[in-house]
Amino acid sequence: MKKKQFKAESKKLLDLMIHSIYTNKEISIRELISNASDALDKAYFNSLTKKEMKIKKEDLKIQIFLDKDKKTITIKDNGCGMNKEELENNLGTIAESGSSLFKSQNQDENISIIGQFGVGFYSAFMIANKVTVKSKPYGSKEAYLWESEGNDGYIIEECKKKDYGTEIILTMKEDEEDEVYSDYLEEYKIRSIIKKYSNYIKYPIEMEVTKKELKEGSKEEYEEKTEMETLNSMIPIWKKKKSEVTDEEYDNFYTSTFYDYEKPFQVIDSHVEGLTEYDALLFIPSHSPFDLYTKDYKKGLQLYSNGVLIQEHCEELLPDHYSFVKGIVDSKDLPLNISRETLQQNKIIERIASNVEKKITSELKKLLENDREKYETFYRNFGLALKLGIYQSYGMKKDALQDLLLFTSSKTMKFKTLNEYEYLDKQDKIYYVVGETNDKINLMPQVEAMKEKGYDILYLTDDIDEFVMNMMHEYNGKHFENILSSKLDIETEEEKKELEKINEEKKNLISTMKETLKNVVKDVKFTTSLSNHPVCLASEGQISAGMEKVLNTLPNGEKVKAEEVLMINAKHPIVKKLEGLKKEELEKYAKVLYNQARLIEGLSLDNPSEITDIICELLAK
Ligand code: ADP
């Protein structure tokens, strides 16, 4: 029979598997067991909707047989099985998920990480030189065999198989110097792999074991007997209390269930009794998924009804601001055949979701109080999600989330909660400033001046930050105020008087400049709180210069413009120069100064060629 060839991508992955430098080859067994468990789930789930399928949950199981003579491990399940097309499609090519993963992995040649993902079936070739799959779907009369020795392709042909389900026969590789494949044919080895990785699979994983027993009627003569022994505990890990589970067990469960290469950052368990009973096991990942803030990201928790998976990503269980949380909710109060539509309006789901949200919030607060360093690591990873939560809920989540926010403080250059913000005597505002990085903010003219006066300033460096501040308005009755606001009121009485005088004296100067810049700024003012710098921009009204910048980079967003005020440092030598200028010259200077202030803010210039021409003209004088 002519062998069929694997699709190109499958071939590459297969190559990697066969020649894998990945040392943890045990995971191939884990992957096959997980596939079998999925197949049992599918069979049971289908039986709920199809009357002709009569499946009893207690009959579903996975069985392992070891044959040292033939050097084979057989993993058998009585799950959904595969027909000819399914064998071809599922095993001749790599499933969508696997292949995209493979692509991204292959880019950085990071082969060693492969084994930790759910590349599944193909990992069998890490320990076997031949893989044979026999399968018979429920209700079918025909069974088919798929067989491959790796890279040279595969065959599919009809075969005999008594029971429904799938049987995978691995013919083990020959032992090598540093890899003893025959170990996998030992009971103790399989026993330990199952305990380590598959202990919580909810179906029995039975293995045929050989035991020595006294011969009947004899006192010293032994005979060997084989019997099936269940190797796994089967109580799902999420039903156990945290104290009953080791870190290693959680780590293994998390990495294999949620396909993460890093162990979880924090484990949260919750066992609720009463009106709605459920068990939840939640994980905060150690790193933020690269697509977390894109439309491609699928949030949600796995939803189980009394141990049976009914939905892989139940979105309704997680609020958007906790979409990075992974985990499982299992409730026996939910009907098994619940549909997507009814799920959305389901009161039980609503109640669980609200509890889950509260639980995550309270765990985060505890972490913030008890382990600041760890919390800050968490915040660096997921703080943006919390801020988005406040913004996207139009402030409705403010009360729940505001105390979880952190901002760098000018006083300590470390993270502070809003509650830790320091006020000067009689200060009734919380001051903040927006910029690209803390370093750039430190160089801003207004910041320098405010710091000299002893104010604490929160540094906002995420695009979303100022929008969040606007949404929150205030904290404990203190309003948030951008220090670039033209209404910033921090001058002393003395300074105010001095300013009034200056503004009065230089009325004509100001009015010419205002007239020149009337299309771009609302006002031109002198200030005394800009230590050494000549100019800056302040904003009047709702939209600050920082917000203008963010809003104008949004695709399809309408272009907006902040109401700006050009602030000129009354103590700067440039003022003298301005006073001596003719009207025509002054107009040019005004334009240059205004655009200079825009540059300091990191804003783009409306008409760069005009400005550079003027600068050159002035330089050439
Ligand atoms: P994944 O499990 O990530 O989808 P795999 O390569 O492990 O990828 O498996 C590919 C597909 O083959 C599975 O999605 C499933 O449809 C099918 N499959 C694998 N093992 C079995 C099995 N024991 N019974 C039924 N179908 C199976």
Residues whose N, C-alpha, C, O or C-beta is under 5 A from the ligand:
A	BS01	ADP	N35 A36 A39 G81 M82 N90 A95 G118 V119 G120 F121 Y122 T166
